[in-house]
Amino acid sequence: EFFNLDTEDNPEIISPSIAVNLQEYSATAYYAQLGLRLTDRFTLIYRHEDLSFDANSTYLEDILRLTPVNHDILGVNYKIEESHAIKFEIKKTEPEVGDSVTSYTAQWFFLLI
């Protein structure tokens, strides 16, 4: 998915008490994901996520408290049976400002009947 926000013709005015930004800015957010089925039970995934925007964006920075960042995610899904699966992920977060962070996640998915 790809999203692009350009305020060239529509300057951001939320409320005079909250934020007023009459300067133009643009923001882009996207992700791309690839998956590879290794066997009937194992699937390998890779996903890249990116959020970037100009410094003029008061809405994204001040109101939503977002910072420009990108994520690289590598994961393995293991299907135990039709209604149960386990997912393992390694996620590297690289903010525009600050240190990179690597996190590890394990999730168990199941279907309640």
C-alpha angles and dihedrals in degrees: 000000000000128000127185126184119190120178096189093119098022113050116200116256112161099162132322089244095048110035140333120189116171092167120099120249140162133214131194130194126176145149133199122197133190126190131190123192106217097178136342088279105034127065123176118209136189123187132179119198125187134184118181133162142161122270090247093073106109092168096057096039105033103029103031094029092225125154128197107269143153130209131202114197128189118184146166124212117203116194108210093183136327095290101034133061138162124212126198119192138183112198125189115196119197112185119195088240122034138019128320117255127205118201133185124211136185120189131182117208123195138167119232112214 
